[in-house]
């Protein structure tokens, strides 16, 4: 397993939500460009 892989179970709820928002934004940004 990669050292930089995100372990969701180790994140707090706030961190998990932020990560999800970041992922969604990255996906939307790619669609727009």
N, C-alpha and C positions, 0 to 999 in steps of 0.2 A: 504493500500500500504506500502511495506517495506521501512524503512528509507534509506537503502543502494541501493534501486532501482535507476537505472540511468534514468533521465528524458532527453531524447534526445533533446527536444525543449529548454532545459536550457543550453545545451552545445554550445560552439562556433563551427564554422566549423572545425577549427583545432583540437579541442578536439574530435569532432565527428569522424573525419578521423582517429585520433589516436586510438580511441576506436574500430573502425572497423578493423584496422590493428591488434590490440591486439586479437580481437575475431578470425580473420582469422588465426593468428599465432597459437593460442591455438588449433584450430581445426586441423591445419596441423600437429602440434607437436603430437597430439594424434594419428593421422593416421600413422605417422612415427614410433612411439614407439609401 
